């Protein structure tokens, strides 16, 4: 059971809870020469896209919450 940044997240398809790909937002400095992250900070919410690293099931972070997964 996760107790840190993945607390409450579980794949509703295969019940995996160790690794996910989540589309997160961050701030970058963009110049004509390229882009660089402004900091190591990033955020996601219940509407962010998430993919299970094990079975490749995809949805939103909200649909991967353990409360939703147990009722599915």
N, C-alpha and C positions, 0 to 999 in steps of 0.2 A: 504494500500500500504506500503510495507516494505521500510525502508530507512537506514537500518544498514547492517548487514552481509548477509541478505537474499534479499537485494535490487535487483530487476529485476528477482527474482526467483518465478515461479508460476507453478503449476502442469498443464500440457497441457491436462490432462484427466478430472479433476474435478474443476480446477481453484482455488484450495486451495493454500494459500501462507503463512501459519502460522508455519508449522512444517514439517521438512524433515529429513530423515536419509541420511547422506552423508559419503561416505568412504573417510577419510582424512588421510594424511601422517603426522607422527610425529617421533621424535627421541627418542629411549629408550636405557637405559643401560642394556645390557643383560649379565648375569653371569650364571654359572652353576646352581645356586640356584633360578634363576628366572629373571624377567625383571621389570624395573621401568622407568616410563616416565622421561625424562631429563628436561622437562619444560612443561608448559601448552600450548605451541605453537603448532599449527597444520595448515596444508594447504590443499587446494583442488583446482582443476582447472576445466575447461570445460569438461575434459575427465573423471572426477571422477564419480563413480556410485552414483546415488541419488534415493531414494524411497520416495514417498508421504506418509506421516503418515496417511492421511485420507483414500485414496482409494487403496494404495499399488502399484500404477503405478510406474514402474521403468524405468530409462533411464540414460542419462548422464546429468551433471549439465548444459552443453551447450544446451541440448534439452529441458531443463526446463526454459530457459531464456524467459522473457516476450516477447521479440521480436519474438522468434520462436513460442511461445504459441499462440500469437495473429494471426499469419499467418497460423496456423494449422487448 
